[in-house]
Amino acid sequence: MTVENAVTRDAWQNGEKRLQALSSIVSVLNSSQPLRQIFPLIANALRSVVAAETVGFTLYDHSHDSVLVGAVDSTLIEDIAGARVPFEHSLTGVAFHGERAKVFTQEELNRISSVFLQPQLDRGVRSACAIPLIHGQMKLGALILCSTQLNPFLSKEVFLLEHIAAQLAASLDHERIDRLLDELSAKLLTEQVDLGVPIERETAFDEIIGLSEPLKRTLGLVKTVASTNATVLVLGETGTGKELIARAIHAMSSRRQSSFLKLNCAAIPTGLLESELFGHEKGAFTGAVSQKIGRLELADHGTLFLDEVGEIAMELQPKLLRALQDQEFERLGGTKTIHVDVRLIAATNRDLAKSVADHTFRSDLYYRLSVFPIVSPPLRERGKDIPLLVRYFVQQFAQRMNKHITSIPSDTMRVLVNWHWPGNVRELENFIERCVILTQSEVLYAPLAELMASSPPMEQGTLESMEREHILRALRQSEGVIAGIHGAAARLGLKRTTLQSRMQKLGIDRREFEN
């Protein structure tokens, strides 16, 4: 056989391989199977003609301006599906700018750092190719291949990859993308609970767990008011962590070296509350066998936190008002005026404005307390914080009970994230403690049926009003985002287009929930 014939035969065989690979991929894509399930078949077909240790694809998340790893088939790294990479620091971002396939040299790759690329560079990757997935006017993501060879992506290989990327992009209709995002969501919600890994939280707030926008807004107000001596009224439903907010204000104030004293006004009988607040002299009343220093006096130069302040009896309110305004009072049974320097933080889950209208709470005390109101958001509006809180509570209770729990089932986490938690963080904490007690293995066991059975009965209403409230709750939790892993559609178990249709019918505008 002549050299010329050998070259012709090799060219023909290579061309046949490319056609077979393209035909195989088109056939696989035309099936109704989930994309992540068939992706290894696509990767194997590509490797038959292109030398690449890693084959993956990404999706562009417009709402977060980031790239989401859809699937990875690699001999160099594990499947990191669901990992996020900033758009500007990704192979996908570079390919999008040119709107065509981009071949990267090793020098170019070294200038791009990401959780997807860096581990591969450490294992000898020397070149890569990113082909944008574009369908019509929509930029969906990119097909990405990485190789340890110096220059495997020649013009013929790139031409084939562009054809395959076009087929892949055409197969990514809304339904398939929604299904893929559901799969990624389930994968991401399988939380690995490593007791040695610290929980993410807002800096400067050690005791407060969460990174959601409603919580960030509240903590922003905490930072604003902490440096002043203004009276703060913390409002919010029971179990939302109003005391933690009060402690955070004290910890960031100039009084942090002094005492932080707490008094629950609902837990003390009305007859004893005055004594607890102001103290009493010996013989002031039957049973007063010695002098008692009140909380106001003990909190001098510090902070006094009055929880459930709405429960203070009307007859005691004028004395509290005077103590706040003048920073002075007399002990029960005493005549000496005591001067103090106390900052007051009050909290209540009652509607004090309504109590004022009902004449059960003094208006002058209400205005004195609500100099700077802060609302502690309910957990149903902090959906993004629930996985962090679950991990934190599992860690705390597992350590306390000397148990080794390493993972949380995805179905369990999905239910916990989407539950409405009428008792807020306190209810979640108590439920997780019960889960840890019942867990006998390394996987968290959660009695979800018990959780649902303990839910208070739903108020009567029309089907349309109940549907509307359900959608509004999901939009509040997702902060107006409809699509994506944390979007309202995923929380409701609906397709994006179905949810948009129902919102239009019910007259709901998602822009009202955007931050």
Backbone torsions as a table, in degrees:
resi	resn	phi	psi	omega
1	MET	NA	132.2	-179.1
2	THR	-75.8	162.8	177.6
3	VAL	-61.5	-39.9	-178.4
4	GLU	-63.0	-40.6	178.6
5	ASN	-66.8	-37.6	179.6
6	ALA	-64.1	-42.4	178.9
7	VAL	-64.3	-42.4	179.5
8	THR	-62.8	-42.0	-180.0
9	ARG	-65.0	-43.2	179.4
10	ASP	-62.3	-40.7	179.7
11	ALA	-64.7	-41.4	179.3
12	TRP	-65.3	-42.0	-179.9
13	GLN	-65.0	-41.1	178.2
14	ASN	-64.1	-41.1	177.6
15	GLY	-63.2	-39.1	178.2
16	GLU	-64.8	-40.5	178.4
17	LYS	-60.9	-42.1	-179.7
18	ARG	-63.8	-42.6	178.9
19	LEU	-64.6	-39.9	179.2
20	GLN	-64.9	-42.4	179.8
21	ALA	-62.4	-46.1	-179.5
22	LEU	-63.7	-43.9	179.7
23	SER	-63.0	-41.4	-179.2
24	SER	-63.8	-42.7	-178.1
25	ILE	-67.9	-42.2	178.2
26	VAL	-60.6	-41.6	179.8
27	SER	-63.0	-42.9	-179.8
28	VAL	-65.6	-43.1	-178.3
29	LEU	-66.1	-28.5	-179.6
30	ASN	-76.3	-9.9	177.8
31	SER	-75.4	166.2	-178.3
32	SER	-94.1	7.0	-177.2
33	GLN	-71.1	153.0	177.6
34	PRO	-58.6	143.0	-174.2
35	LEU	-61.7	-41.6	-179.7
36	ARG	-64.6	-29.7	-179.5
37	GLN	-72.5	-35.6	-177.4
38	ILE	-93.5	-6.5	-174.6
39	PHE	-61.7	-37.8	176.0
40	PRO	-56.9	-32.9	177.7
41	LEU	-67.4	-39.5	177.2
42	ILE	-63.8	-43.3	-179.2
43	ALA	-62.8	-42.0	179.6
44	ASN	-64.5	-39.6	178.4
45	ALA	-63.9	-40.4	179.1
46	LEU	-65.4	-39.5	-178.1
47	ARG	-67.9	-17.5	178.6
48	SER	-69.7	-17.6	-179.0
49	VAL	-126.6	-14.5	-178.9
50	VAL	-129.6	130.2	-180.0
51	ALA	-78.5	97.6	-178.8
52	ALA	-143.0	124.2	177.7
53	GLU	-77.1	-26.4	-178.4
54	THR	-125.0	129.9	173.1
55	VAL	-128.2	129.1	-179.5
56	GLY	-151.9	171.0	173.1
57	PHE	-140.8	154.6	-178.1
58	THR	-124.8	161.4	173.6
59	LEU	-121.2	139.2	178.9
60	TYR	-89.2	121.1	178.3
61	ASP	-95.3	101.5	-176.3
62	HIS	-63.3	-37.4	-174.1
63	SER	-66.7	-27.4	-179.2
64	HIS	-114.2	3.7	-177.5
65	ASP	47.7	51.1	-179.4
66	SER	-140.8	169.5	180.0
67	VAL	-110.7	129.3	-179.7
68	LEU	-105.4	125.4	178.7
69	VAL	-71.9	118.9	-177.7
70	GLY	-81.5	-46.3	178.3
71	ALA	-164.1	152.4	177.8
72	VAL	-137.5	130.1	171.8
73	ASP	-118.9	110.9	-169.3
74	SER	-151.2	150.0	171.4
75	THR	-96.5	-0.8	-176.4
76	LEU	-105.8	-35.3	-178.0
77	ILE	-135.6	163.4	176.0
78	GLU	-77.3	165.4	174.9
79	ASP	-69.1	111.8	-179.3
80	ILE	-105.6	38.3	179.4
81	ALA	-54.3	135.7	-179.5
82	GLY	97.9	-14.7	178.7
83	ALA	-66.5	142.9	179.7
84	ARG	-105.6	140.5	177.2
85	VAL	-129.7	132.0	175.6
86	PRO	-54.9	136.3	-174.9
87	PHE	-55.4	-43.9	-175.9
88	GLU	-71.1	-14.4	-179.3
89	HIS	-115.6	48.0	-176.9
90	SER	-141.8	156.2	174.2
91	LEU	-63.4	-35.8	178.9
92	THR	-61.0	-44.7	-179.3
93	GLY	-60.4	-42.7	179.2
94	VAL	-64.4	-43.0	-179.4
95	ALA	-65.5	-35.7	179.6
96	PHE	-62.0	-37.6	-177.1
97	HIS	-61.0	-36.6	-179.9
98	GLY	-92.1	-13.6	-179.5
99	GLU	56.9	28.2	175.1
100	ARG	-155.6	173.8	-177.8
101	ALA	-58.5	138.6	179.0
102	LYS	-126.6	123.3	176.0
103	VAL	-95.7	129.0	-176.6
104	PHE	-106.9	133.6	172.3
105	THR	-82.4	169.1	179.4
106	GLN	-62.8	-36.7	179.0
107	GLU	-63.6	-41.0	178.6
108	GLU	-67.9	-37.9	179.5
109	LEU	-65.1	-36.0	-179.3
110	ASN	-65.0	-18.6	179.5
111	ARG	-90.0	-4.5	179.5
112	ILE	-113.2	119.3	-178.4
113	SER	-113.6	125.7	177.9
114	SER	-157.7	163.1	179.3
115	VAL	-65.9	-20.8	179.0
116	PHE	-81.7	-41.4	-170.3
117	LEU	-92.6	-42.0	-171.4
118	GLN	-56.8	-46.3	178.9
119	PRO	-60.3	-29.9	-179.9
120	GLN	-75.4	-37.4	175.4
121	LEU	-61.7	-37.2	178.1
122	ASP	-66.2	-21.8	-178.8
123	ARG	-104.4	17.0	169.4
124	GLY	98.8	13.0	176.7
125	VAL	-65.1	133.2	-175.7
126	ARG	-120.8	-11.3	178.9
127	SER	-157.1	160.4	179.9
128	ALA	-152.8	162.2	176.7
129	CYS	-139.5	130.0	178.4
130	ALA	-121.4	125.2	-178.3
131	ILE	-117.8	118.1	-178.3
132	PRO	-63.5	140.1	175.0
133	LEU	-94.4	103.9	-176.2
134	ILE	-122.0	128.3	177.6
135	HIS	-127.5	110.9	-173.8
136	GLY	66.7	-122.5	177.3
137	GLN	-98.3	0.5	-174.9
138	MET	-93.3	125.6	171.7
139	LYS	-92.0	110.6	-171.2
140	LEU	-92.6	-35.2	-175.7
141	GLY	168.1	-145.0	-179.6
142	ALA	-154.4	148.4	169.2
143	LEU	-93.2	128.1	-172.9
144	ILE	-128.5	133.7	176.4
145	LEU	-127.5	138.2	178.0
146	CYS	-125.9	141.6	-175.2
147	SER	-137.4	147.7	174.7
148	THR	-84.6	-6.6	176.8
149	GLN	-81.8	157.3	-173.2
150	LEU	-73.3	-41.6	-175.5
151	ASN	-148.1	67.0	-178.2
152	PRO	-85.9	-12.7	-172.9
153	PHE	-99.5	79.4	178.3
154	LEU	-84.4	175.2	-173.1
155	SER	-59.3	-39.1	-179.5
156	LYS	-67.0	-39.7	178.5
157	GLU	-65.7	-42.1	-179.8
158	VAL	-65.4	-38.7	178.0
159	PHE	-59.9	-42.8	178.3
160	LEU	-65.2	-43.4	-178.9
161	LEU	-62.1	-37.1	178.6
162	GLU	-64.7	-39.3	177.1
163	HIS	-64.4	-43.2	-179.0
164	ILE	-67.0	-40.4	178.5
165	ALA	-62.0	-38.5	178.5
166	ALA	-63.6	-41.0	177.8
167	GLN	-65.9	-41.1	179.6
168	LEU	-64.0	-43.5	179.6
169	ALA	-63.6	-40.5	-179.6
170	ALA	-65.4	-27.7	-179.3
171	SER	-81.0	-13.2	-176.7
172	LEU	-87.2	68.2	174.0
173	ASP	-75.3	174.2	-176.4
174	HIS	-57.9	-39.9	-176.8
175	GLU	-65.0	-41.7	-178.7
176	ARG	-70.3	-37.6	177.2
177	ILE	-64.5	-44.8	178.9
178	ASP	-59.9	-41.6	179.8
179	ARG	-65.2	-40.4	178.5
180	LEU	-63.9	-43.4	179.3
181	LEU	-64.3	-34.3	175.5
182	ASP	-62.8	-42.9	179.4
183	GLU	-63.6	-44.4	179.0
184	LEU	-63.7	-38.0	179.1
185	SER	-61.3	-45.3	179.1
186	ALA	-62.8	-38.3	179.3
187	LYS	-66.5	-43.8	-179.1
188	LEU	-66.9	-32.4	-176.8
189	LEU	-77.3	-4.4	172.8
190	THR	-81.7	90.4	-172.5
191	GLU	-80.9	126.8	171.9
192	GLN	-86.9	115.8	-176.4
193	VAL	-94.2	96.7	177.4
194	ASP	-96.7	113.8	-174.9
195	LEU	-66.1	-10.5	179.5
196	GLY	-97.4	-5.3	-177.7
197	VAL	-95.1	124.0	-179.3
198	PRO	-68.5	149.1	178.7
199	ILE	-81.9	136.6	176.6
200	GLU	-65.9	139.0	177.1
201	ARG	-157.4	167.3	177.3
202	GLU	-68.0	129.6	177.6
203	THR	-57.4	146.6	179.3
204	ALA	79.4	-2.6	177.9
205	PHE	-126.0	77.7	-172.4
206	ASP	-61.5	-34.4	-173.8
207	GLU	-92.3	-6.4	-175.7
208	ILE	-105.7	120.4	-176.6
209	ILE	-100.7	127.6	175.1
210	GLY	144.9	151.3	-179.9
211	LEU	-132.9	13.6	-177.8
212	SER	-72.4	159.5	-178.1
213	GLU	-64.6	-42.7	177.9
214	PRO	-58.7	-40.0	179.3
215	LEU	-69.6	-39.4	178.8
216	LYS	-61.5	-38.8	178.4
217	ARG	-63.6	-41.9	178.7
218	THR	-63.9	-44.8	-179.4
219	LEU	-68.1	-27.6	174.5
220	GLY	-63.5	-40.4	176.8
221	LEU	-67.0	-36.0	177.5
222	VAL	-60.2	-46.6	178.8
223	LYS	-61.6	-38.0	-177.6
224	THR	-65.2	-43.8	-172.5
225	VAL	-90.5	-17.6	-172.7
226	ALA	-59.2	-38.5	-175.0
227	SER	-76.3	-7.2	179.0
228	THR	-97.4	179.4	174.0
229	ASN	-108.0	15.1	-175.5
230	ALA	-64.6	146.5	172.9
231	THR	-71.6	136.1	-176.6
232	VAL	-118.9	136.1	174.9
233	LEU	-113.5	113.7	-179.7
234	VAL	-94.5	118.9	-178.1
235	LEU	-108.1	150.9	177.3
236	GLY	158.2	162.2	179.7
237	GLU	-66.5	163.4	178.0
238	THR	-63.8	139.2	177.1
239	GLY	85.4	9.6	-177.5
240	THR	-91.3	-2.6	177.3
241	GLY	90.8	38.0	-178.7
242	LYS	-66.0	-35.0	178.3
243	GLU	-66.3	-36.9	178.4
244	LEU	-62.5	-37.6	177.6
245	ILE	-65.5	-41.9	177.8
246	ALA	-62.0	-42.4	179.0
247	ARG	-65.3	-36.6	178.8
248	ALA	-65.2	-39.9	177.7
249	ILE	-61.4	-45.4	179.6
250	HIS	-63.3	-43.6	-176.4
251	ALA	-64.9	-26.1	-179.0
252	MET	-97.7	1.3	-176.8
253	SER	-94.7	172.2	177.4
254	SER	-72.5	-8.3	-179.6
255	ARG	-93.8	7.0	-171.7
256	ARG	-61.5	-23.1	178.4
257	GLN	-80.1	-10.9	-179.9
258	SER	-100.8	-175.1	-171.3
259	SER	-73.4	147.4	166.6
260	PHE	-117.0	109.5	-177.5
261	LEU	-111.3	141.1	-177.0
262	LYS	-118.3	140.4	174.8
263	LEU	-138.4	119.5	177.5
264	ASN	-89.9	108.1	-174.5
265	CYS	-67.7	-23.1	-179.0
266	ALA	-84.4	-16.5	-174.7
267	ALA	-91.4	-5.9	-176.3
268	ILE	-117.8	131.3	178.2
269	PRO	-56.0	147.2	-176.5
270	THR	-53.9	-38.2	-177.6
271	GLY	-66.5	-25.6	-178.0
272	LEU	-99.6	-15.1	-175.3
273	LEU	-63.4	-39.6	180.0
274	GLU	-61.5	-41.6	178.5
275	SER	-65.0	-39.2	178.9
276	GLU	-64.4	-38.5	-177.8
277	LEU	-75.1	-49.7	-169.8
278	PHE	-106.9	-12.3	-176.9
279	GLY	81.9	175.8	177.9
280	HIS	-149.7	159.8	175.5
281	GLU	-92.0	160.3	177.4
282	LYS	-60.0	130.8	179.4
283	GLY	81.7	7.9	-179.0
284	ALA	-63.5	-28.9	178.0
285	PHE	-158.7	168.3	-179.7
286	THR	-58.8	125.1	-178.8
287	GLY	98.7	-10.8	179.1
288	ALA	-83.5	79.8	-173.4
289	VAL	-84.6	-8.4	178.1
290	SER	-153.0	166.4	178.5
291	GLN	-70.3	142.9	177.9
292	LYS	-126.0	130.8	176.4
293	ILE	-86.6	127.5	-178.4
294	GLY	-80.6	167.8	-177.4
295	ARG	-63.0	-37.1	179.8
296	LEU	-60.2	-41.7	-179.1
297	GLU	-71.9	-39.0	179.6
298	LEU	-66.5	-27.4	-177.8
299	ALA	-88.9	10.8	-178.4
300	ASP	-53.4	130.6	-177.0
301	HIS	69.8	5.8	178.7
302	GLY	-122.8	-146.8	-176.7
303	THR	-127.1	135.5	174.2
304	LEU	-111.7	125.6	179.9
305	PHE	-107.3	113.8	177.0
306	LEU	-99.2	103.1	178.8
307	ASP	-84.8	147.7	-178.2
308	GLU	53.5	49.3	-176.4
309	VAL	-65.6	-20.5	179.0
310	GLY	-68.2	-11.2	-178.9
311	GLU	-90.7	-1.7	179.9
312	ILE	-67.6	132.0	-177.6
313	ALA	-65.3	150.1	-177.5
314	MET	-57.6	-37.5	-177.1
315	GLU	-69.2	-20.4	-180.0
316	LEU	-92.3	-19.0	-174.3
317	GLN	-61.9	-40.1	179.4
318	PRO	-61.2	-38.0	-179.5
319	LYS	-67.8	-39.1	177.3
320	LEU	-65.3	-41.0	179.3
321	LEU	-60.1	-44.5	-179.8
322	ARG	-63.9	-41.0	179.6
323	ALA	-62.2	-36.9	179.6
324	LEU	-72.1	-42.1	-176.6
325	GLN	-72.9	-43.5	-173.2
326	ASP	-101.2	-10.3	-176.3
327	GLN	55.7	40.9	176.9
328	GLU	-153.2	155.5	-178.0
329	PHE	-165.2	172.7	173.1
330	GLU	-119.7	144.2	174.1
331	ARG	-68.0	156.4	175.9
332	LEU	-59.4	129.1	179.1
333	GLY	79.5	3.1	-179.0
334	GLY	-112.6	165.1	179.2
335	THR	-118.5	-9.9	-178.4
336	LYS	-79.3	129.9	176.6
337	THR	-82.8	127.9	-177.9
338	ILE	-107.4	125.8	179.1
339	HIS	-97.9	135.4	-179.6
340	VAL	-134.8	161.2	173.5
341	ASP	-122.1	91.3	-173.3
342	VAL	-125.7	136.9	170.6
343	ARG	-96.6	132.0	-179.3
344	LEU	-104.9	131.8	169.2
345	ILE	-122.0	123.8	-179.4
346	ALA	-113.4	156.9	178.7
347	ALA	-143.9	149.2	176.8
348	THR	-159.3	151.5	172.0
349	ASN	-104.5	6.2	178.3
350	ARG	-92.7	158.7	174.2
351	ASP	-86.1	94.1	-175.4
352	LEU	-65.3	-32.9	178.1
353	ALA	-61.5	-38.7	177.5
354	LYS	-68.9	-37.7	178.4
355	SER	-63.8	-36.6	176.2
356	VAL	-63.8	-43.9	179.7
357	ALA	-64.7	-31.6	179.2
358	ASP	-86.1	1.9	178.7
359	HIS	62.8	31.8	174.7
360	THR	-108.0	-0.4	177.1
361	PHE	-146.9	134.3	-175.8
362	ARG	-67.9	134.5	-179.4
363	SER	-66.9	-38.0	-178.7
364	ASP	-66.4	-35.8	176.2
365	LEU	-69.8	-39.3	178.2
366	TYR	-58.7	-47.5	-179.1
367	TYR	-67.0	-31.1	178.8
368	ARG	-71.3	-34.7	179.9
369	LEU	-75.8	-36.7	-172.1
370	SER	-93.9	40.4	174.9
371	VAL	-60.1	-43.4	-179.7
372	PHE	-137.7	89.5	-179.8
373	PRO	-78.3	141.6	175.6
374	ILE	-130.5	129.7	179.4
375	VAL	-97.1	124.8	174.3
376	SER	-85.7	114.2	-171.5
377	PRO	-68.8	142.9	176.5
378	PRO	-68.9	157.5	-175.8
379	LEU	-65.1	-28.4	-179.8
380	ARG	-64.8	-18.5	176.4
381	GLU	-96.7	2.7	-177.7
382	ARG	-121.9	45.6	-175.4
383	GLY	-54.0	-36.9	-178.0
384	LYS	-68.8	-18.0	-178.8
385	ASP	-86.6	-15.8	-173.4
386	ILE	-62.3	-46.4	177.0
387	PRO	-58.0	-38.7	178.0
388	LEU	-64.4	-44.3	179.7
389	LEU	-65.0	-40.3	178.8
390	VAL	-61.4	-48.5	178.8
391	ARG	-58.5	-43.8	-178.0
392	TYR	-62.5	-47.9	-178.3
393	PHE	-67.2	-37.5	177.6
394	VAL	-62.0	-44.9	178.1
395	GLN	-58.5	-48.9	-175.8
396	GLN	-62.6	-48.4	-176.2
397	PHE	-73.4	-34.0	178.1
398	ALA	-64.4	-42.3	177.0
399	GLN	-63.9	-42.4	-177.7
400	ARG	-65.1	-35.4	-177.7
401	MET	-97.4	6.7	178.5
402	ASN	56.5	46.7	177.6
403	LYS	-114.3	150.5	-179.7
404	HIS	-109.4	97.2	-179.4
405	ILE	-112.3	123.5	-173.2
406	THR	-111.0	-19.6	-175.8
407	SER	-149.9	160.3	178.4
408	ILE	-124.5	124.8	-179.6
409	PRO	-57.6	143.3	-177.3
410	SER	-61.3	-39.1	179.3
411	ASP	-63.7	-38.1	177.9
412	THR	-63.4	-48.5	-178.6
413	MET	-63.8	-37.3	179.2
414	ARG	-61.0	-43.8	179.0
415	VAL	-65.2	-42.8	-178.8
416	LEU	-62.9	-39.5	-179.6
417	VAL	-67.7	-37.1	-174.5
418	ASN	-92.7	-5.7	178.8
419	TRP	-71.9	147.8	-173.4
420	HIS	-84.2	-12.6	173.3
421	TRP	47.2	70.5	179.1
422	PRO	-61.5	-26.0	177.5
423	GLY	-92.8	5.0	174.8
424	ASN	61.0	-147.9	-172.2
425	VAL	-62.2	-35.3	179.8
426	ARG	-62.5	-41.5	178.3
427	GLU	-64.8	-43.0	178.4
428	LEU	-61.1	-45.1	-179.8
429	GLU	-60.2	-46.1	-179.5
430	ASN	-64.4	-37.9	180.0
431	PHE	-67.6	-42.7	179.4
432	ILE	-65.1	-37.0	176.4
433	GLU	-60.4	-42.7	178.2
434	ARG	-63.3	-39.5	178.5
435	CYS	-61.4	-46.1	-178.3
436	VAL	-64.5	-38.7	177.9
437	ILE	-60.6	-41.1	-176.6
438	LEU	-79.5	-18.0	-175.6
439	THR	-72.9	128.1	-179.7
440	GLN	-115.8	6.4	-179.9
441	SER	-136.3	-166.6	179.8
442	GLU	-83.5	-7.4	179.9
443	VAL	-105.0	127.8	-177.2
444	LEU	-61.4	130.1	174.4
445	TYR	-100.6	130.0	-179.2
446	ALA	-126.4	121.3	177.0
447	PRO	-78.2	77.5	-173.2
448	LEU	-64.9	-33.3	178.8
449	ALA	-63.4	-37.2	178.0
450	GLU	-64.9	-38.6	178.9
451	LEU	-61.1	-46.8	-177.9
452	MET	-69.8	-33.1	-179.4
453	ALA	-69.2	-27.7	-177.8
454	SER	-83.6	-3.3	-178.7
455	SER	-68.2	137.0	177.7
456	PRO	-62.8	150.0	-178.3
457	PRO	-61.0	142.0	-178.4
458	MET	-74.8	139.4	178.4
459	GLU	-66.1	149.2	178.7
460	GLN	-69.3	146.6	178.3
461	GLY	-177.0	169.1	179.2
462	THR	-70.2	156.5	178.8
463	LEU	-59.2	-39.1	-178.9
464	GLU	-65.7	-41.9	-179.5
465	SER	-67.8	-36.5	177.9
466	MET	-67.6	-40.4	177.5
467	GLU	-64.0	-42.0	179.6
468	ARG	-61.1	-46.0	-179.8
469	GLU	-63.7	-38.5	179.1
470	HIS	-62.8	-43.4	179.3
471	ILE	-68.2	-41.8	179.1
472	LEU	-60.7	-40.6	179.4
473	ARG	-63.1	-43.5	179.8
474	ALA	-64.6	-38.2	178.6
475	LEU	-67.9	-36.5	176.3
476	ARG	-64.4	-42.0	-179.0
477	GLN	-66.6	-36.9	-178.1
478	SER	-91.7	2.1	179.4
479	GLU	57.0	39.6	175.2
480	GLY	88.1	-6.1	180.0
481	VAL	-79.8	129.5	-177.4
482	ILE	-96.1	-51.4	-176.3
483	ALA	-89.6	172.7	175.8
484	GLY	94.8	175.1	-174.0
485	ILE	-62.1	-41.6	-178.0
486	HIS	-99.8	11.6	-176.9
487	GLY	-74.4	166.6	-178.0
488	ALA	-63.2	-36.4	-179.2
489	ALA	-61.5	-43.2	179.0
490	ALA	-65.1	-38.3	180.0
491	ARG	-65.5	-33.1	-177.9
492	LEU	-91.4	-6.9	-178.0
493	GLY	71.6	30.6	-178.2
494	LEU	-116.8	159.5	168.6
495	LYS	-71.5	151.2	-179.0
496	ARG	-57.3	-44.9	-177.1
497	THR	-66.8	-36.0	178.4
498	THR	-64.5	-43.9	179.7
499	LEU	-63.9	-43.6	179.9
500	GLN	-60.9	-38.0	178.7
501	SER	-65.4	-42.8	-179.8
502	ARG	-68.9	-36.4	177.5
503	MET	-63.7	-41.6	179.0
504	GLN	-63.5	-40.5	179.7
505	LYS	-65.0	-37.3	-177.0
506	LEU	-90.5	-0.6	178.5
507	GLY	70.5	35.8	-179.4
508	ILE	-99.8	128.7	179.3
509	ASP	-110.0	115.3	-176.6
510	ARG	-64.2	-22.0	-177.6
511	ARG	-62.7	-21.5	178.0
512	GLU	-66.3	-18.0	-175.6
513	PHE	-107.1	-1.6	-179.8
514	GLU	-74.9	149.4	179.6
515	ASN	-99.9	NA	NA
